[in-house]
Amino acid sequence: MARTALALFALALVALGLAACSDRESPQAGPPEPGSPGGGTFTPAALDWSDCGSRAQCAEFTVPLDWDDPAGETITLSVIRYPARNPAERIGVIMANPGGPGGSAIDFARVWQSILAAPIRDRFDIVAFDPRGVGESTPILCHDRLQALVAVDPDPDSEAEWQQAEDVSRAFAEDCERAAGRLLPHVGTRDVARDMDALRAALGEEQLSYVGYSYGTTIGAVYADLFPSRVRAFVLDGGTDQSLDFETLVVTQMVGFERALQAYLDDCAARRCAIARDGDPRQAISRVLAAAEQAPIPAPGADRPAGPGEVQLGIISALYSQYTWNQLTQALASALRGDGTGLVNLTDQYLQRNPDGSYPNLIEANYAVNALDSACPKDPAAYRRMAERFAAIAPTFGRSAATSSLVCAFWKADPQPLSAPRAAGSAPILVIATTNDPATPYEWGRALSEQLENAVLLTYRGEGHTIYAQGDRCIDEIVNAYLLTLALPKPGTACGDGPPPPGERGATPGASPPTEAETPASFRRQATPTAPAGQPPADDEAAPAGEPATWGYWLAGLMLLAVATAFAGIGVAQTRRARRPGP
C-alpha cells in the first residue's frame, strides 16, 4: 500500500466520520435488503455462470451506480468463482480481495486459490469480484500520463520541480474527470461493501467468510460495520486504521517503509551483499539517488532511463517482501555501474505493467477510491509544507510522501470519509498484523483489532506486507482453523521469530501455533507450502516483484496496495478479458 508520489502512495486520508448510525444495519432489525443499508431496496439478478478456464466460473453482475438511487443507472461487476471441490462437505463462500485500492481481485483469485490449503479449497467456494472502477468491472481508465506521473521528482528542491509536480498531478486528475466523471463519486469503499452484500444475496448465502489483505481489510471492516449479522469468519491481514488524520496516517506509513529499508540494509550488510562489499549499503543507495537526481541513469534494457521517481519507486516496490530484496540488490548494484534497467523494471512490476507495455488501471482506481474514502488538503502549497515536516521523520521517503499526494489536491469528487469501524454485534473477526510490515504498519492492525467490537489480534513477527497463505505454517494453521471451525487463537498469540512489535523490543519470542489437540486433524499440516509460486530466489538471482501501488504515488497513504501487495513474490500472469469502456 504505498502510494503515489511513490507512485501510488501518498494520499493518506483524513477519517472524518463514516455515516450515521442509520447507515448501518441494526442487529435487532433483521436482515437488510441486499446491499442497501439506508439506500432503498435492490433485488440482485441471478448469476449466469460460464466456464472461464482452469475450473473457474465467471459471471457479470449488475449493481446500481448510485446506491442512494438503486432504481437508476447501473454498472457491471466481473465475478469469478472456484466451486468447493467437495460439495458434500461445503461450508459456504470465502470472498477475497488483495488490496490496492485498485488491485484486480479476479487476477488475484486465479493465483490465490491454487496455494490455499486443501481443506479450504475442498469445503469453500472461492469467490472474488473486481471492485467498481477496477480491472474488469466498469473500469476507470485515465492513465495516459502514468509514466510522467511516476517520473516526477519525488524530492523537489526547486520551484521549477515543485511546479512540474503540481502540473503533472493536475493534468492526471483532469484526465480522470473527463474520462470517468460520472463514476468517480461512486467508487468509495462503502459502495464496494454494498456491492459485496448484493453479491452475497445473489449467491444465496446467509453469511460470508472473507479474507482481505491490505486495503482489502478496509473493505472487510466497512462491510462488517454495515452488515454485522452477515459476518461468519473475516480474516483481515495487514489492517488499516481509519481513525487517523491525514498527516498521522502518512507519517506512520512512512515510518513503516523506513523500518523495512533498515531491515533490508541490515540484512545486506550482514551478508556482505553486492552493495555492501565496499562499505555501508545505505551510502550506496544515497549514491544511486544522487546520480539519478543529477541526470537520469541510462537503462538500455528498458524503454526509459531511471530518474529520481523510478529509483525511489523501484526501491519501495522491493521493500514489500524479503523475496524481492535480492532483486533490489542487483538493481542497485547495476545502477552504481550506470545501468538503471533493474530499477525501471522494479517500478513497472510495482505498477503491474503488462508484457505488451500497457498498464492496468491500478493507479487511477487507487486515486479515485482514496479521494472518496479520505479528505486531503486542496491547497497545493500545503504539500510543500508537509514535505519538510515529513523529511525530518523519514529522511529517505518523507518528501516523496507529500509529492505523491498532490493528485488529491486537484481531484474533483467530494470526499466521503470513513471512520473507525465497530461492527457491533458481528461474529468474532481475526486481524493479522506483521511487526515489520512496511505498507500497513503493525500499529494500524493493532488499532483495527481494538476498534472492532469482536476482534482478536494475531501477530506475525517478521518482515513483509501481509502473511496468510504465504508460507508460514503457524499463521496458516491458525487462520485455516478459524475459517473451517471458527476457532480463534488466544489473545496475544504470535507466530514467527522476527522483530517484536514496535515499542516492544524486549519482547519474548512469539507463541507457537495451535497444539495438535486444538488443530482439527482434517487440516493439520495442510498449510501453504513454504515457498509459494516463484519464491525466494537464490542469493544473487533476481525475483519478480509484482507490487502495485496505492494512493498518491510515492509513499504514504491510507488504503494500501493491490494484488502483489498481498503476494510480492507471486506474479500474476493472466490474460485479461477485453475491458469495457468506463462510463
VEXRO-930279 format. One record per residue (C-alpha): chain; z, y negated, x negated; residue number from 1. Coordinates in nm, 3 decimals, decimal comma. Example, Ala and Ser with C-alpha at 12.3 -4.5 7.8 and 13.67 -1.06 7.14 Angstrom:
REM residues 2
- chaine;w;v;u;num
- A;0,780;0,450;-1,230;1
- A;0,714;0,106;-1,367;2
END
This chain:
REM residues 583
- chaine;w;v;u;num
- A;0,000;0,000;0,000;1
- A;-0,080;-0,256;-0,245;2
- A;-0,255;-0,550;-0,108;3
- A;-0,543;-0,755;-0,185;4
- A;-0,506;-1,008;-0,416;5
- A;-0,457;-0,693;-0,559;6
- A;-0,729;-0,630;-0,350;7
- A;-0,556;-0,528;-0,060;8
- A;-0,231;-0,605;-0,133;9
- A;-0,090;-0,920;-0,063;10
- A;-0,007;-1,004;0,272;11
- A;0,336;-0,931;0,325;12
- A;0,441;-1,021;0,661;13
- A;0,696;-1,209;0,843;14
- A;0,850;-0,995;1,103;15
- A;0,938;-1,216;1,393;16
- A;1,008;-1,009;1,695;17
- A;0,816;-0,715;1,830;18
- A;0,816;-0,762;2,200;19
- A;1,078;-0,799;2,457;20
- A;1,268;-0,503;2,590;21
- A;1,032;-0,491;2,884;22
- A;0,756;-0,391;2,641;23
- A;0,933;-0,066;2,563;24
- A;0,968;0,248;2,763;25
- A;1,307;0,279;2,927;26
- A;1,453;0,625;2,863;27
- A;1,610;0,618;3,207;28
- A;1,297;0,513;3,389;29
- A;1,096;0,830;3,341;30
- A;0,770;0,866;3,152;31
- A;0,541;0,562;3,150;32
- A;0,176;0,565;3,229;33
- A;-0,020;0,673;2,920;34
- A;-0,038;0,409;2,654;35
- A;0,057;0,123;2,879;36
- A;0,417;0,002;2,840;37
- A;0,424;-0,322;3,031;38
- A;0,044;-0,343;3,041;39
- A;-0,063;-0,177;3,366;40
- A;-0,198;0,172;3,404;41
- A;-0,476;0,352;3,226;42
- A;-0,593;0,705;3,301;43
- A;-0,749;0,862;2,992;44
- A;-1,059;1,072;3,035;45
- A;-1,063;1,436;2,931;46
- A;-1,173;1,501;2,576;47
- A;-1,510;1,668;2,526;48
- A;-1,470;1,859;2,200;49
- A;-1,761;1,970;1,984;50
- A;-1,774;2,164;1,660;51
- A;-1,791;1,938;1,352;52
- A;-1,767;2,185;1,068;53
- A;-1,503;2,391;0,886;54
- A;-1,319;2,494;1,206;55
- A;-1,281;2,130;1,309;56
- A;-1,345;1,995;1,656;57
- A;-1,441;1,630;1,712;58
- A;-1,447;1,406;2,015;59
- A;-1,477;1,044;2,115;60
- A;-1,205;0,879;2,321;61
- A;-1,232;0,560;2,524;62
- A;-0,943;0,313;2,543;63
- A;-0,909;-0,048;2,663;64
- A;-0,996;-0,319;2,414;65
- A;-0,701;-0,515;2,551;66
- A;-0,406;-0,307;2,670;67
- A;-0,296;-0,602;2,887;68
- A;-0,623;-0,558;3,076;69
- A;-0,664;-0,178;3,099;70
- A;-0,950;-0,207;3,350;71
- A;-1,151;-0,440;3,127;72
- A;-1,374;-0,390;2,822;73
- A;-1,332;-0,064;2,631;74
- A;-1,375;0,059;2,275;75
- A;-1,426;0,408;2,133;76
- A;-1,194;0,601;1,903;77
- A;-1,303;0,902;1,698;78
- A;-1,072;1,204;1,704;79
- A;-1,057;1,528;1,505;80
- A;-0,862;1,846;1,582;81
- A;-0,789;2,167;1,396;82
- A;-0,654;2,412;1,658;83
- A;-0,349;2,621;1,579;84
- A;-0,454;2,942;1,406;85
- A;-0,204;3,150;1,603;86
- A;-0,234;3,028;1,964;87
- A;0,021;3,279;2,088;88
- A;0,294;3,103;1,886;89
- A;0,161;2,750;1,923;90
- A;0,432;2,481;1,932;91
- A;0,217;2,178;2,005;92
- A;0,033;1,896;1,830;93
- A;0,103;1,727;1,498;94
- A;-0,071;1,391;1,473;95
- A;-0,108;1,239;1,129;96
- A;-0,203;0,910;0,967;97
- A;-0,241;0,848;0,591;98
- A;-0,166;0,477;0,584;99
- A;-0,351;0,165;0,492;100
- A;-0,383;-0,010;0,722;101
- A;-0,747;0,087;0,709;102
- A;-0,738;0,445;0,585;103
- A;-0,953;0,693;0,775;104
- A;-0,725;0,948;0,937;105
- A;-1,026;1,169;1,005;106
- A;-1,126;1,190;0,639;107
- A;-0,761;1,243;0,553;108
- A;-0,711;1,523;0,806;109
- A;-1,003;1,721;0,666;110
- A;-0,821;1,744;0,333;111
- A;-0,461;1,746;0,454;112
- A;-0,491;2,036;0,695;113
- A;-0,613;2,258;0,412;114
- A;-0,300;2,208;0,200;115
- A;-0,034;2,240;0,468;116
- A;0,194;2,542;0,469;117
- A;0,055;2,841;0,657;118
- A;0,321;2,838;0,933;119
- A;0,241;2,475;1,013;120
- A;-0,130;2,548;1,044;121
- A;-0,060;2,864;1,245;122
- A;0,162;2,700;1,505;123
- A;0,033;2,345;1,547;124
- A;-0,291;2,177;1,639;125
- A;-0,355;1,917;1,369;126
- A;-0,494;1,603;1,535;127
- A;-0,591;1,268;1,385;128
- A;-0,781;0,964;1,502;129
- A;-0,920;0,667;1,318;130
- A;-0,723;0,369;1,449;131
- A;-0,915;0,097;1,631;132
- A;-1,118;-0,109;1,385;133
- A;-1,105;0,164;1,120;134
- A;-1,356;0,418;0,995;135
- A;-1,544;0,574;1,284;136
- A;-1,352;0,402;1,565;137
- A;-1,537;0,082;1,672;138
- A;-1,505;-0,049;1,317;139
- A;-1,460;-0,398;1,184;140
- A;-1,745;-0,439;0,934;141
- A;-1,744;-0,754;0,720;142
- A;-1,715;-0,661;0,353;143
- A;-2,036;-0,803;0,208;144
- A;-1,820;-1,025;-0,016;145
- A;-1,581;-0,748;-0,118;146
- A;-1,676;-0,739;-0,485;147
- A;-1,649;-1,118;-0,506;148
- A;-1,304;-1,098;-0,348;149
- A;-1,193;-0,833;-0,594;150
- A;-1,333;-1,033;-0,887;151
- A;-1,125;-1,343;-0,809;152
- A;-0,890;-1,412;-1,098;153
- A;-0,554;-1,279;-0,972;154
- A;-0,366;-1,511;-1,207;155
- A;-0,527;-1,854;-1,162;156
- A;-0,426;-2,105;-1,427;157
- A;-0,654;-2,394;-1,341;158
- A;-0,753;-2,598;-1,039;159
- A;-1,104;-2,451;-1,056;160
- A;-0,973;-2,092;-1,045;161
- A;-0,744;-2,167;-0,752;162
- A;-1,027;-2,336;-0,568;163
- A;-1,252;-2,036;-0,626;164
- A;-0,983;-1,804;-0,489;165
- A;-0,949;-2,021;-0,179;166
- A;-1,325;-2,048;-0,127;167
- A;-1,389;-1,674;-0,151;168
- A;-1,089;-1,594;0,070;169
- A;-1,200;-1,844;0,336;170
- A;-1,556;-1,706;0,333;171
- A;-1,430;-1,349;0,370;172
- A;-1,215;-1,442;0,670;173
- A;-1,500;-1,635;0,831;174
- A;-1,737;-1,341;0,785;175
- A;-1,495;-1,119;0,974;176
- A;-1,452;-1,370;1,255;177
- A;-1,828;-1,383;1,303;178
- A;-1,873;-1,007;1,284;179
- A;-1,582;-0,886;1,497;180
- A;-1,415;-1,184;1,662;181
- A;-1,358;-1,006;1,995;182
- A;-1,193;-0,709;1,827;183
- A;-0,971;-0,891;1,577;184
- A;-0,692;-0,991;1,824;185
- A;-0,660;-0,628;1,939;186
- A;-0,610;-0,413;1,627;187
- A;-0,236;-0,454;1,578;188
- A;-0,001;-0,161;1,539;189
- A;0,131;-0,185;1,894;190
- A;-0,225;-0,141;2,020;191
- A;-0,264;0,162;1,793;192
- A;0,062;0,309;1,925;193
- A;-0,062;0,271;2,283;194
- A;-0,389;0,439;2,186;195
- A;-0,187;0,721;2,037;196
- A;0,007;0,771;2,357;197
- A;-0,309;0,769;2,566;198
- A;-0,447;1,038;2,336;199
- A;-0,124;1,235;2,380;200
- A;-0,176;1,226;2,754;201
- A;-0,542;1,329;2,723;202
- A;-0,431;1,627;2,511;203
- A;-0,191;1,732;2,785;204
- A;0,117;1,709;2,561;205
- A;0,457;1,601;2,691;206
- A;0,576;1,517;2,339;207
- A;0,426;1,471;1,996;208
- A;0,511;1,573;1,645;209
- A;0,384;1,328;1,386;210
- A;0,353;1,283;1,011;211
- A;0,285;0,931;0,888;212
- A;0,252;0,814;0,530;213
- A;0,296;0,456;0,410;214
- A;0,158;0,226;0,683;215
- A;0,141;0,543;0,893;216
- A;0,521;0,517;0,909;217
- A;0,478;0,180;1,079;218
- A;0,257;0,340;1,343;219
- A;0,513;0,617;1,392;220
- A;0,811;0,382;1,411;221
- A;0,639;0,147;1,657;222
- A;0,531;0,442;1,871;223
- A;0,886;0,579;1,874;224
- A;1,014;0,235;1,971;225
- A;0,770;0,207;2,263;226
- A;0,778;0,572;2,373;227
- A;1,108;0,723;2,254;228
- A;1,106;1,013;2,503;229
- A;0,768;1,127;2,370;230
- A;0,905;1,197;2,021;231
- A;0,951;1,565;1,932;232
- A;0,962;1,555;1,549;233
- A;0,848;1,249;1,349;234
- A;0,821;1,252;0,968;235
- A;0,789;0,902;0,819;236
- A;0,711;0,932;0,446;237
- A;0,709;0,608;0,247;238
- A;0,872;0,394;0,513;239
- A;0,812;0,025;0,572;240
- A;1,076;-0,236;0,651;241
- A;0,956;-0,455;0,935;242
- A;1,268;-0,672;0,929;243
- A;1,176;-0,858;0,609;244
- A;1,040;-1,212;0,597;245
- A;0,714;-1,273;0,416;246
- A;0,843;-1,361;0,071;247
- A;1,116;-1,097;0,063;248
- A;0,865;-0,832;0,158;249
- A;0,626;-0,939;-0,118;250
- A;0,900;-0,958;-0,379;251
- A;1,040;-0,612;-0,306;252
- A;0,696;-0,456;-0,328;253
- A;0,615;-0,638;-0,650;254
- A;0,935;-0,506;-0,800;255
- A;0,824;-0,157;-0,694;256
- A;0,500;-0,192;-0,889;257
- A;0,679;-0,336;-1,190;258
- A;0,911;-0,034;-1,186;259
- A;0,615;0,201;-1,166;260
- A;0,443;0,023;-1,455;261
- A;0,757;0,053;-1,666;262
- A;0,781;0,425;-1,585;263
- A;0,421;0,468;-1,698;264
- A;0,483;0,273;-2,018;265
- A;0,799;0,471;-2,097;266
- A;0,613;0,798;-2,049;267
- A;0,322;0,670;-2,256;268
- A;0,550;0,568;-2,543;269
- A;0,742;0,895;-2,535;270
- A;0,420;1,097;-2,557;271
- A;0,257;0,858;-2,803;272
- A;-0,039;0,830;-2,571;273
- A;-0,363;0,669;-2,682;274
- A;-0,248;0,310;-2,625;275
- A;0,094;0,368;-2,787;276
- A;-0,012;0,516;-3,120;277
- A;-0,037;0,177;-3,286;278
- A;0,256;0,006;-3,121;279
- A;0,408;-0,099;-2,787;280
- A;0,186;0,014;-2,495;281
- A;0,284;-0,295;-2,296;282
- A;0,128;-0,507;-2,568;283
- A;-0,188;-0,301;-2,535;284
- A;-0,205;-0,387;-2,164;285
- A;-0,142;-0,753;-2,246;286
- A;-0,434;-0,747;-2,490;287
- A;-0,665;-0,599;-2,224;288
- A;-0,559;-0,860;-1,967;289
- A;-0,606;-1,139;-2,221;290
- A;-0,950;-1,011;-2,319;291
- A;-1,065;-0,999;-1,957;292
- A;-0,929;-1,349;-1,900;293
- A;-1,130;-1,481;-2,191;294
- A;-1,451;-1,305;-2,081;295
- A;-1,523;-1,005;-1,854;296
- A;-1,516;-0,681;-2,052;297
- A;-1,860;-0,516;-2,057;298
- A;-1,878;-0,195;-1,853;299
- A;-2,201;-0,012;-1,941;300
- A;-2,113;0,278;-1,712;301
- A;-2,054;0,058;-1,405;302
- A;-2,253;-0,197;-1,207;303
- A;-2,043;-0,495;-1,319;304
- A;-1,805;-0,587;-1,602;305
- A;-1,426;-0,569;-1,578;306
- A;-1,296;-0,917;-1,513;307
- A;-0,929;-1,004;-1,460;308
- A;-0,947;-0,884;-1,098;309
- A;-1,088;-0,541;-1,182;310
- A;-0,841;-0,498;-1,469;311
- A;-0,536;-0,571;-1,254;312
- A;-0,654;-0,369;-0,958;313
- A;-0,752;-0,080;-1,184;314
- A;-0,401;-0,073;-1,328;315
- A;-0,244;-0,099;-0,983;316
- A;-0,455;0,183;-0,844;317
- A;-0,338;0,423;-1,115;318
- A;0,029;0,348;-1,054;319
- A;0,032;0,520;-0,716;320
- A;0,066;0,862;-0,874;321
- A;0,155;1,024;-1,204;322
- A;-0,163;1,227;-1,159;323
- A;-0,365;0,918;-1,250;324
- A;-0,158;0,797;-1,546;325
- A;-0,381;0,979;-1,794;326
- A;-0,688;0,822;-1,636;327
- A;-0,527;0,480;-1,676;328
- A;-0,454;0,550;-2,041;329
- A;-0,814;0,645;-2,104;330
- A;-0,942;0,339;-1,922;331
- A;-0,715;0,104;-2,116;332
- A;-0,798;0,266;-2,449;333
- A;-1,168;0,225;-2,374;334
- A;-1,116;-0,137;-2,270;335
- A;-0,947;-0,206;-2,603;336
- A;-1,268;-0,079;-2,765;337
- A;-1,473;-0,316;-2,550;338
- A;-1,571;-0,084;-2,261;339
- A;-1,428;-0,170;-1,920;340
- A;-1,606;0,109;-1,731;341
- A;-1,287;0,306;-1,669;342
- A;-1,108;0,009;-1,515;343
- A;-1,402;-0,071;-1,287;344
- A;-1,409;0,294;-1,181;345
- A;-1,037;0,286;-1,102;346
- A;-1,093;-0,027;-0,895;347
- A;-1,375;0,135;-0,697;348
- A;-1,173;0,452;-0,647;349
- A;-0,897;0,235;-0,505;350
- A;-1,148;0,073;-0,271;351
- A;-1,290;0,418;-0,182;352
- A;-1,640;0,331;-0,292;353
- A;-1,898;0,585;-0,177;354
- A;-2,136;0,765;-0,417;355
- A;-2,426;0,550;-0,293;356
- A;-2,243;0,233;-0,394;357
- A;-2,137;0,132;-0,044;358
- A;-1,779;0,075;0,065;359
- A;-1,593;0,182;0,378;360
- A;-1,430;-0,082;0,594;361
- A;-1,086;-0,026;0,446;362
- A;-1,031;-0,380;0,322;363
- A;-1,133;-0,579;0,626;364
- A;-0,941;-0,344;0,856;365
- A;-0,642;-0,383;0,629;366
- A;-0,653;-0,762;0,653;367
- A;-0,709;-0,751;1,028;368
- A;-0,409;-0,531;1,105;369
- A;-0,172;-0,709;0,871;370
- A;-0,276;-1,050;1,003;371
- A;-0,163;-0,944;1,350;372
- A;0,148;-0,749;1,252;373
- A;0,289;-1,035;1,046;374
- A;0,297;-1,412;1,023;375
- A;0,193;-1,569;0,694;376
- A;0,168;-1,932;0,574;377
- A;-0,151;-2,104;0,685;378
- A;-0,137;-2,376;0,420;379
- A;-0,328;-2,255;0,110;380
- A;-0,103;-2,469;-0,110;381
- A;0,193;-2,250;-0,011;382
- A;0,042;-1,963;-0,207;383
- A;0,028;-2,167;-0,525;384
- A;0,400;-2,236;-0,498;385
- A;0,472;-1,873;-0,424;386
- A;0,273;-1,764;-0,730;387
- A;0,514;-1,942;-0,963;388
- A;0,824;-1,804;-0,791;389
- A;0,681;-1,451;-0,786;390
- A;0,581;-1,464;-1,153;391
- A;0,942;-1,526;-1,251;392
- A;1,044;-1,200;-1,082;393
- A;0,740;-0,980;-1,151;394
- A;0,564;-1,114;-1,463;395
- A;0,279;-0,863;-1,459;396
- A;0,176;-0,877;-1,094;397
- A;0,363;-1,172;-0,945;398
- A;0,093;-1,437;-0,928;399
- A;-0,161;-1,186;-0,804;400
- A;0,060;-1,114;-0,505;401
- A;0,018;-1,472;-0,393;402
- A;-0,353;-1,488;-0,473;403
- A;-0,427;-1,180;-0,275;404
- A;-0,261;-1,319;0,033;405
- A;-0,494;-1,614;0,059;406
- A;-0,727;-1,446;0,310;407
- A;-0,441;-1,453;0,557;408
- A;-0,425;-1,831;0,533;409
- A;-0,775;-1,851;0,684;410
- A;-0,751;-1,566;0,939;411
- A;-0,814;-1,686;1,293;412
- A;-0,647;-1,425;1,515;413
- A;-0,297;-1,526;1,620;414
- A;-0,022;-1,301;1,482;415
- A;0,179;-1,066;1,699;416
- A;0,465;-0,995;1,457;417
- A;0,654;-0,670;1,452;418
- A;1,030;-0,640;1,425;419
- A;1,267;-0,369;1,312;420
- A;1,229;-0,062;1,539;421
- A;1,520;0,114;1,707;422
- A;1,356;0,396;1,901;423
- A;1,663;0,406;2,124;424
- A;1,708;0,746;2,285;425
- A;1,445;0,926;2,074;426
- A;1,485;1,268;1,923;427
- A;1,601;1,267;1,559;428
- A;1,344;1,129;1,312;429
- A;1,311;1,223;0,943;430
- A;1,245;0,937;0,698;431
- A;1,146;1,017;0,338;432
- A;1,181;0,766;0,055;433
- A;1,081;0,815;-0,309;434
- A;1,307;0,645;-0,562;435
- A;1,024;0,504;-0,776;436
- A;0,757;0,458;-0,510;437
- A;0,555;0,153;-0,616;438
- A;0,389;0,067;-0,287;439
- A;0,666;0,136;-0,038;440
- A;0,983;0,080;-0,240;441
- A;1,280;0,306;-0,183;442
- A;1,471;0,018;-0,027;443
- A;1,218;-0,002;0,257;444
- A;1,255;0,363;0,350;445
- A;1,631;0,342;0,339;446
- A;1,622;0,034;0,564;447
- A;1,391;0,208;0,812;448
- A;1,626;0,506;0,833;449
- A;1,910;0,267;0,916;450
- A;1,711;0,066;1,171;451
- A;1,610;0,371;1,375;452
- A;1,886;0,480;1,608;453
- A;1,844;0,853;1,537;454
- A;1,709;0,894;1,184;455
- A;1,805;1,087;0,872;456
- A;1,701;0,977;0,523;457
- A;1,566;1,237;0,279;458
- A;1,546;1,108;-0,078;459
- A;1,292;1,225;-0,334;460
- A;1,394;1,138;-0,687;461
- A;1,063;1,091;-0,859;462
- A;0,751;0,884;-0,921;463
- A;0,457;0,805;-0,697;464
- A;0,369;0,693;-0,349;465
- A;0,489;0,943;-0,083;466
- A;0,559;1,311;-0,143;467
- A;0,531;1,555;0,152;468
- A;0,266;1,828;0,107;469
- A;0,202;1,712;-0,247;470
- A;0,361;1,992;-0,444;471
- A;0,739;1,951;-0,429;472
- A;0,881;2,271;-0,285;473
- A;1,217;2,123;-0,194;474
- A;1,064;1,842;0,014;475
- A;0,807;2,072;0,172;476
- A;1,063;2,331;0,280;477
- A;1,287;2,070;0,438;478
- A;1,001;1,899;0,623;479
- A;0,845;2,227;0,735;480
- A;1,180;2,347;0,868;481
- A;1,216;2,026;1,067;482
- A;0,864;2,044;1,212;483
- A;0,899;2,409;1,306;484
- A;1,259;2,432;1,421;485
- A;1,381;2,068;1,447;486
- A;1,644;2,145;1,181;487
- A;1,735;1,831;0,988;488
- A;1,876;1,805;0,635;489
- A;2,231;1,687;0,590;490
- A;2,276;1,313;0,533;491
- A;2,249;1,234;0,164;492
- A;2,015;1,523;0,084;493
- A;1,787;1,460;-0,212;494
- A;1,517;1,653;-0,395;495
- A;1,375;1,607;-0,742;496
- A;1,529;1,524;-1,077;497
- A;1,365;1,188;-1,142;498
- A;1,519;0,843;-1,133;499
- A;1,805;0,793;-0,885;500
- A;1,777;0,535;-0,608;501
- A;1,759;0,176;-0,729;502
- A;2,108;0,042;-0,787;503
- A;2,250;0,392;-0,833;504
- A;2,164;0,454;-1,198;505
- A;2,470;0,668;-1,245;506
- A;2,389;0,893;-0,951;507
- A;2,407;1,267;-0,992;508
- A;2,101;1,492;-0,950;509
- A;1,975;1,545;-0,600;510
- A;2,082;1,822;-0,370;511
- A;1,893;2,148;-0,361;512
- A;1,661;2,243;-0,076;513
- A;1,794;2,439;0,224;514
- A;1,962;2,768;0,143;515
- A;1,799;3,098;0,238;516
- A;2,026;3,112;0,540;517
- A;1,919;2,765;0,652;518
- A;1,547;2,819;0,596;519
- A;1,369;3,040;0,852;520
- A;1,212;3,342;0,685;521
- A;0,883;3,281;0,867;522
- A;0,802;2,991;0,636;523
- A;1,031;3,045;0,339;524
- A;0,842;2,994;0,013;525
- A;0,541;2,866;0,206;526
- A;0,550;2,516;0,063;527
- A;0,237;2,349;-0,063;528
- A;0,117;2,483;-0,399;529
- A;0,236;2,287;-0,698;530
- A;-0,100;2,124;-0,762;531
- A;-0,287;2,020;-0,452;532
- A;-0,662;1,988;-0,498;533
- A;-0,762;1,816;-0,814;534
- A;-0,420;1,759;-0,959;535
- A;-0,269;1,662;-1,281;536
- A;-0,533;1,650;-1,546;537
- A;-0,481;1,769;-1,898;538
- A;-0,316;1,511;-2,120;539
- A;-0,636;1,332;-2,218;540
- A;-0,854;1,415;-1,920;541
- A;-0,947;1,173;-1,652;542
- A;-0,832;1,236;-1,299;543
- A;-0,969;1,095;-0,976;544
- A;-0,764;0,821;-0,822;545
- A;-0,885;0,762;-0,472;546
- A;-0,631;0,493;-0,386;547
- A;-0,715;0,243;-0,119;548
- A;-0,578;-0,097;-0,074;549
- A;-0,357;-0,292;0,152;550
- A;-0,348;-0,637;0,283;551
- A;-0,448;-0,918;0,076;552
- A;-0,560;-0,769;-0,233;553
- A;-0,359;-0,786;-0,521;554
- A;-0,026;-0,669;-0,475;555
- A;0,225;-0,719;-0,213;556
- A;0,230;-0,664;0,147;557
- A;0,370;-0,502;0,442;558
- A;0,175;-0,216;0,559;559
- A;0,062;-0,016;0,274;560
- A;-0,230;0,176;0,178;561
- A;-0,463;0,430;0,302;562
- A;-0,596;0,777;0,257;563
- A;-0,541;0,830;-0,110;564
- A;-0,238;0,620;-0,063;565
- A;-0,085;0,939;0,056;566
- A;-0,257;1,161;-0,195;567
- A;-0,355;0,975;-0,508;568
- A;-0,479;1,289;-0,667;569
- A;-0,680;1,428;-0,380;570
- A;-1,031;1,294;-0,348;571
- A;-1,178;1,277;-0,002;572
- A;-1,542;1,379;-0,034;573
- A;-1,654;1,394;0,323;574
- A;-1,988;1,279;0,461;575
- A;-1,914;1,026;0,731;576
- A;-2,090;1,034;1,061;577
- A;-2,308;0,734;1,135;578
- A;-2,090;0,437;1,220;579
- A;-2,126;0,246;1,542;580
- A;-2,153;-0,130;1,507;581
- A;-1,843;-0,332;1,581;582
- A;-1,809;-0,533;1,897;583
END
